[in-house]
Each structure stands twice: as C-alpha cells, then as structure tokens.
Amino acid sequence: MYKNKTITIISHVLVWLTLVCLPYLLSYGQEQEIDRIIAHFWIPLFFSAIIFYFNYFVLVDRFLFPKKTVQFIVINTAIIIFFLFLKEYIEDNFFKDIIKKRLENTERSGPPFKMAIYIQLLSYLAPLFFSVALKSTKRWVKTEAERKEAANFKLKSELQHLHYQLQPHFFFNSLNNIYSLVDISPDQAKSSIHSLSKLMRYMLYETNLEVVPLSKEIDFLKKYIDLMKLRVSDKTTVNYSFPSGETGIQIAPLLFISLIENAFKHGVSATKPSTIDVNMTCDDKSVLFSVENHNFPKKTDDKSGSGIGLQNLEKRLELLYSDKFSFKTILNDDRFLVTLKIETI
C-alpha cells in the first residue's frame, strides 16, 4: 500500500514538472520571455492543477458518483468562469506589456483573440475530464478487485462446504461396509477399522490444502481399494493400475474417490461374477482416470447412499477446474465406464 502511494505521488510530481518545463523543452535554444511564460502558461497550468485535484479529491466523490450531476456541472462551470476572469484580471494588472502586444496582434489578425479564449476554456476542461476519467478508472479497478475477492471468498466457502459434505458421506459408506463384516469376519472388521483410521487421518489432516501431491492421493486410493476388497466375495475381481513413484503433479484432493465408491456400490454382486478395473495415467500436463465395472442397478427400495458423491464431484470440478476437465460416463449393456481427464497446468 505504502509503495503504491509513493509511486503515485512521484508520478504526479513528474507529470506536473514536465508540464512546467514544457515551454523550454519545445523551444530549446530560443530566447524566452519569462513574463510571457508566466502569463500564458504557468498561471493557466496552476489553475488547471487546482481544477484537477479539486475534482479528483472532492467533487467527483461528493457529487458525480452519487449522481448529483447538475451540482457537479454547475460548480465546475463556476470554477472555470472564475479562473477565466481571474486570469484576465492578473494579466491586466501585472502583465500590461503582454496585454498591449496581444492587443496589437489582435488588431492585425482579428479572430485569433477569440480563439485564444476558446482554447483557454478547453484547456480547463481537459484536466476536469482527465480527473473524472482517472477517478472512474480507479473506482472501477477497486470495484473489480472487491468483486473478485468476493467471488473468490464464495468459491472457497462453497468448496469448503462440498469438502465437509464429502467426508461424512465417505465415512458413512465405509462404516456400513465394516458393519457388514462384524458378524461374518470379526478379524477382517478389525483390519478394516485400522485401515479406515489411516484414511480418516488423511482426509482430516492432509486434504485441507487447495492441492496435494498426486502421489499422496494415489496412496489414499490404493488403501481405500484394499479396504473395500475385504468386504467383497471371491466372485469380484478388482484390478488397479496407478503411476509409480513421484509424478511431480499437484492436484485438488479427493476428486477420484467418489468414482471408486460408485464402482463398489453398483458394480458388485453377491451372486454374479463382476470385475472392477481402475486405471490412472498422467503426463506433465494432465491426469486421465478411468473406472470400468459391471452394472447392477440398485433396487428401488435400496436407500444405501444418496448419490451425493458424484453430484459433489461434478460441482467441485466446475469450481476448481472450470473448462480444464472432461468428465464422461458410458453405459454399454452391463458395463459402466467413467473417465475423468484433468488438465493440471
């Protein structure tokens, strides 16, 4: 903030200093009459500076922005007329020789004197318009920054809400799976609880960041798949393939887990053979994730789960990656395929 103010002050000083020196810069090496420069250049420049800063710091904020346009125009008109008469008064009383020469030139050439008045009027309007333009631009930049900040805050709030919404959904499904193992295989149930505690630790303490290393997300997915494999029968085959080692890719956390949950929810049968294939590949710019499984439609009276996972995923993708992702689902006979491609750069 302090640095920006310093730069602004220096910029204003340099602009006005350049304008003050302009007569010398335009007529370098020629003889200058200091009285003529004061009367015809410095005095109007001083009045222009007053018009500019009075509008910039007072009138624009007090009258123009609150839409008191009539008052704004009246005040500026009065100021400009006052300065026009004041300039003539100063010249008449302090620069008589210059006035005499100007009158002699006027008698010979005629119209240029009136033109000089019009030019002087325009020279006072210029700083007025410039102050309005500069102040309006500054206000627009501030408003735009506030709008972006508000949009960013809303985005973070919505993402946080979706994140918190996902966690109970995940734990609910996992606990249901473990519950089903308690009577059938207590040892597997104990192992599942231990595995779930590791998954919970990751979700609670490591996914609050905007992005996480893809390698950590892969490790989380592997542990979850291994946990889910404990509850399925021998009729279900689960295959998965992930990049090995550190990929160097950063990605938003918990984007893929809902697709794997969905596969175990709809792709497993207690009586029929089924297969779940999970595959992830990546390069320097994108991650391609796919899950293919058998499709066993849920019964209408089956209320396990609520479909919140996939809805949550699509909303998060829209918020996080906008037009940098591709999400497709294909149902072909009894096979269901979902692919998700995310551009990470």
WOJO-V431949 format. One line per field, one symbol per residue. ss: DSSP state (@ for helix, = for strand, . for the rest). A space follows every 10 residues. Layout:
BEGIN
ss=???
END
This chain:
BEGIN
ss=.@@@@@@@@@ @@@@@@@@@@ @@@@@@.... ...@@@@@@@ @@@@@@@@@@ @@@@@@@@@@ @@@@....@@ @@@@@@@@@@ @@@@@@@@@@ @@@@.@@@@@ @@@@@@@@@. .@@@@@@@@@ @@@@@@@@@@ @@@@@@@@@@ @@@@@@@@@@ @@@@@@@@@@ @@@@@@@@@@ @@@@@@@@@@ @@...@@@@@ @@@@@@@@@@ @@@@@..... .==@@@@@@@ @@@@@@@@@. .....===== =........= =.....@@@@ @@@@@@.... ...======= ==...===== ====...... .......@@@ @@@@@@@@@@ @...====== ==..====== ===..
END
